[in-house]
């Protein structure tokens, strides 16, 4: 399914001399066949086509949601694999309906707002918010136990994704490097009741309130009683899993986009909306993360580092725009893990203008998903501000374009860090050497 802000829909009116589309297929075909994109209306159709290309042509299963963080307007919603809605006009054939229902890739499931996934490390920002609210954290706070690749607590040894260990980190660096050990300790210091209460207030077990039918609410405990009722037992270490976005914690891509919209704004985000001529989303159905500008600045300090040297999404950094975001790798028992990226950006010197949440199912890490989100952000902002279209905007693409080879050709530990002799971005954070990033 692809939902877009087409001309005349939402806040972007159709303009004389611009191309409009009778169907999404027309928009995608025009995008594929016209690399320059002249005449294609900006917001929905173009950003949707970008997502179609990046997901569908690579054969990935997943979903992407793009929102305007200021209003809640849906810029794009794309779920892959998909189907052609024109097949339903006048009634779908029995043969095709049966084939869609039997397809093992489940194209009828809208992965943007019906599919739910462990949010993984993208949820660490919610844990950080809870810590800031309770006075446990500022951007400079260090936890008492440095990361050596894992930590023991209540009879459990819980590992960090980086087996060599991250050492002693403050909050900003813990977000940058996505250190599990740091956020295990934040969760322990908060306690299960406090984390579940604050997570519930931030809306992780309810719907976003989008003006579409069929949305599924996230799964998140509304208190310790939830776990006791479900398991008849609460492990002392249960809070550690919740704190890093695992355990009884599953969210839609749409909700994670709404959550990060609040971080991108003033701490609140209205309900997302698609309705034609709507001015903004319903604030009564929105979320409030409960932070003032100082608290939000602690988060921004870490999110900014994620696409810098040493961050988990370095290769997705853009030349024109600074991305604030978070990667995640969601455990998926019995199958390969899912990769997440959620982030926001805008024109330099201005407020954030777009939030993108993306997930790719099975076998990918957040560092692999981030370029998809980054390219969607770049395309939208270039179009909106009348800048020349850059087909290869991410750092890894610029490296490859300049002759440094394919990412997979770099020997460890450089893959996927910085190849020797490669140009550095002007605003890189050079405090740490580049390391392999798979988070």
N, C-alpha and C positions, 0 to 999 in steps of 0.2 A: 504494500500500500504506500502510496506517495500522496501526501497532503501538502498543498503549497499555497502561498499567498499570491494568487494569480492577479493580473491586472484588474483593477476595480474591486478587488477583494481585500477586506481588512483596511489597511491605511494607505495603499498604493494605487492611485487611480490609473486607468489606461491613458496613454498619451498618443496624440496624433503622430503617425509615422513610425510607431513602434509595433512590433509583431505580437499578436496575441495568439492563443492556441485553443483549438477546439477540444483537444485532449492532451493528457500528459504524454502520451506516446509521440504526438507531434512535436512537443517541446524537446523531448529527449533526442528524437531523430535530428532535429535542427541543430541541437548542441553537438552531437557526434559529427554531423556533416559539415559544420561551419565553425572551425576552430577559433575564428576571430570573434564570434558571438555578436557580430553587428546586428542590431535590430531586435535582440531578444530582451524582453522586459526584465528588469533587474529582480529583485527579491525572490519570489517563490519559484517560478519556472526555471530560472537559471541555477539557483542553488540546488533545487531538486535534481536537475539534470547532472550537476556535478556529483551528487551523491549516488545517482544511478550508475554513473561511469565508475566511480571508485569502488563500489560494492559489487554491483551486478557483473561487471565485466571481469572481475577477479574471482567470481564464484563464491564470495563470502556470504555466510548467513549472519545477519545482524540488523542493527537499526541505528538511525541517527535522528536526533531532534535538534532543531535550531529555534531559539526564541529571542525576541527583543526583550532584554531584561528590564527596560524602562516601563513597558506597557503590558507585557505578557503575550504580545502578538506572536502567533506561530509563524515562523519564517519557512520552515520545512519540517516534514515528518516523513521518514522513509524507512520501510521495512523490507528486507530482502531475505529469501526469495519472495517475489510478488506475483501478481497476475494482472491481466488486462481487464480493467473494469468495463470496457466496451463489450466484452463477452456476455455481460449480464443485461445489456440493453435488449429489451424485447423478450427476455427469458433465456437463460442459459441452457444449453443442451444437456441431456441426462449423461451422456458420455463424458463431456468436459467436467461437469459437476462431480461426477464420480472420480475422475482422475485427480482433480484438485484435492478432494478429501482423502484420497489414498496416497498422495504424494508424501514420501517419508520426510521431505524437507519442510512440510507444513506451510505452504505459501498463504493459506487463509488466515494464519495467526498474525495479528498485528503486533509485531515485536516492539513497537514504540510505547504502547500503553496497555497491552495485555500480557506480553511476555514479562516475567519477573526474574531477576538475576541477583545473586549476592553482589552488593555494590563494591566489595573488596576495598582497596585502599582509597577509592574516591570518598568513602565514608569517614576516613580519618579526619577530614575537615569537620565533620559533625562532632566527633570526639573532642577535637581541639576547641570547638565552640563551647561545649559543655565545660571543659577545663577553664576556659577564659571566664565564662559566666560565674563559676564557683571560686574564682580567684586563685586557681592552681597554676595557671599558665599566663605568661606573656611571650612575646616572640623570642626572648632571651633565656627562657627557663630551660634548665637542664634537668634530666631525671637522675636519680642517685645511682642507677646501675647503667654503666656504659654498654653499648651493644658489642658483644663479642661473637655474634652469630646466633644468639638465642639467650633465653633466660629461664630459670627454674622458679616455679611458684606453685604452692599448694599441691605438691606431688606431681606436677606436670612440667616437662621441659618443652617450651614453645620456641620455635625457631624463627629467625628473621629470614627474609628471602635472600639476603646477601650473607652467605655463609662465613665470609671472612670478617664480618662485623663492621659497623660504621663508627665505633668508638663513642665518645661523648658528644652529644649534639644538643643544640638549642632547638626551640620549636620550629623556627624558620628552616633550619637545616634538616630537621626530621621530616618536614613536609617535602623539601627538595629531594631527599634521598629515599623517602617513603619507608622509614625505618620502623619495622614491626615492634622491636623491643621498646622503643620510646613510647609508642602508643599503647602497648600492653600496660605499661606502668601508669599512664594517664588513666586508663580504664580502671585499674586496680585502685588508684587513689580516689577516683570518683565513687566507685562502688556500683553494683548492679542496679540498685533502685534509682540512684541519681541519673545514671546513664539512660536507663529505659524511660524515666519520667521526662527527661529533657528531649530524648529522641521522639517520644510521643508528641510533645508540644511542638516539635519542628515538623510534624506531619508524616513521619515515616511509616505509619500504619493506616493512612487514609488516602483517598483519591486527591488528585490535584484540583478537581473541579472544572476540567476542560469541558467546553460545550460540545462534546461528542458522546454518543452512547457507547457502552461496553468497556469503559475504562476499569482496570483492575487496581485495587488498593495494594499497597506494599505490605509486606509481612515484617512486623517488628514487635517485640514484647511490649505490652503496656505496663509491665511491672514484673517483679520476680514471680508473682502468682501465675503468670502465663507459663513460665517454664516448669513450675511445680505441677501445674495441672497437666501439662503435656508429657512430662517425663517422670513425674512423681519423685523428682530429685533435682537439686540444683548444684552442679559442680562449682566449687569455689573459683575455678578458673574460667567459668562461662563468660564472665565480663571481658576476658582477654579477647575471645573470638569476636564478640559483638563490637569491641572497640576498633577492630581493624576491618569491619565490614563483612564478617563471616558469621557462621552460626545461624540463629533464627533471625535472619536479616536478609530480605530480598526486596528489590525495588524495580520499578519500571524506569526505562530510559527517560520518559517524560518527567517523572518526578525528580530524577537527578538533575535534569535541566532546570526545573523550577527551583530546586534547592540552591543551585549555583547562581541562579538569577538573583536570589536574595543576597548572596555574598557579593555579587557584582554591583549591587545597588546600595541601598541604605539599611540593609538587614531585613527587608521585607520583599515579598514577591507576590503579585496578584495571581489569580487563576489564569492559566494559559487560555487563549481563545482563538477560534477560527471564524466566528460569525461575521458575515459581511456587514460593513459599516459600523462595527463595534468600535468604540473609542479606546477601550482598555479592558483588561480582565477584571473580574469581580474581586475586590480586596477582601471581602468577607470570606471567600473560599481560599484565600491565599495563605502564605506562611510568614512567620516572623521568627527569625533565629535568635532574637533577643540580644543583639550586640549593638553598641554605639560605634561611631566612626573610629575611635581608638582601637576597640576590639577587632573590628574588621581589618584595620591596618596590620594587626599581628598576622592575620591569615594571608593577606596580600603579600606580605614580606616573604612568606614561604612559597606561595603559588607562583610568584614571579620567578623564583629560582629554578622551577621545574624544567623550563626550556633553556636554561643556561648551562654552561660547562659544569659537569658534575651532576646535573639533574636527570631525571628519568625520561624526559622528553626533549632532550637537547636537539635531536635530529629533526624535530618538527618546528623549530624556531623559524620565524619569518623576518625578512628584511624590513618591511614597512610597518609592521605592527608587533607590539609586545603581547605575548599570550600569557595569561595567568591561568594555570590549570593543574590537573592532578591525574596521574595514571593509576590503573588498578588491574590486578590479575585475579580473577574470581575462581576459586576452587570449584570444581565440578565433578564430584565423586562418580567414578565409573566411566568418565570420559575426559577429553582434553579440556583445559581451563578456558575461560572466556577473558577477552581483553577489553578494558574500559579506558576512555579518556573523557573528561569533562572539563571545560574551560571557557574563558571569555576574553574578549579583546575589543578594541575600538580604535578610532583615529588618534594618533599621538596628541596628547594634551587635552583630550576630551574624555567623556564618560564611556564606559563599556557600551557597545552597540549590538553585540551578538553573543549569545551563549550557545555552545554546541555540546551535546552529550552523545557519545557514540559507543556502541558495543559491537564486537565481532566475536561470534561464537566459535569455540573449539580451537585450541592450538595456537592462540595468539596472546601476546602480552600487551599491556597498556602502551608500552613504547612503540608497538607496531600499529596501534590504532590511532595514536596521536596525529600522525601525518594526514589521515583522512579528515579529522576535525579541523586541523590547521588549514588545509586547502579549502575547505568549505568557508571558514572564516575569511580567509584572504580573498576568495572569489567574491563573496558578498560585499566586503568593504571596498574592494577595487571598483566593483560595479556601482555601488551606492555613491561613491565620491568621484566617479568619472575618471579613474586612473586606468592606464593600459593593462589589459589582461596579462597576467604572468602565469603561464601554464605549469611552471616548475618552481613554486615559491618556497618550498621547505628547504632547510639547510642540507639535508641528505641529497636532495635533487640537485641543488646548486653544486655540491661537491662532485657528484657524478657527471654533471654537465661540464665541469671544468677539468675533467680527465682524471679524477682520483679513483675511478673504478667503482664497481658495485659494492654496496654495503656488505654483502655476504662474502666478498673477497678479502675483507680485512681480517688478519689473524687476531686471535684472542691475545691479550685482553683489550685490544683496540676496538674490536667489534662489540657493540655498535657505538663506540666512543669516537674520538677525534683521530682520523688518520694522520700519521706523521707528515708534517709539512702542509697540512690543509689550512686554508685561511680561517681566521677566527672572526666571529661577529664582534662588532665594536663594543657591544655592551655585555660581553660574556663575564661570568663570574669565575675568576681564575684562582680562587682560593684552594680548590681541590683539583688534583689531576683527573683527567677523564677516565672513567671506568666503564666496564661493560654494564649496560643497563637493561635488565629484563624485569620490569615491574609494572 
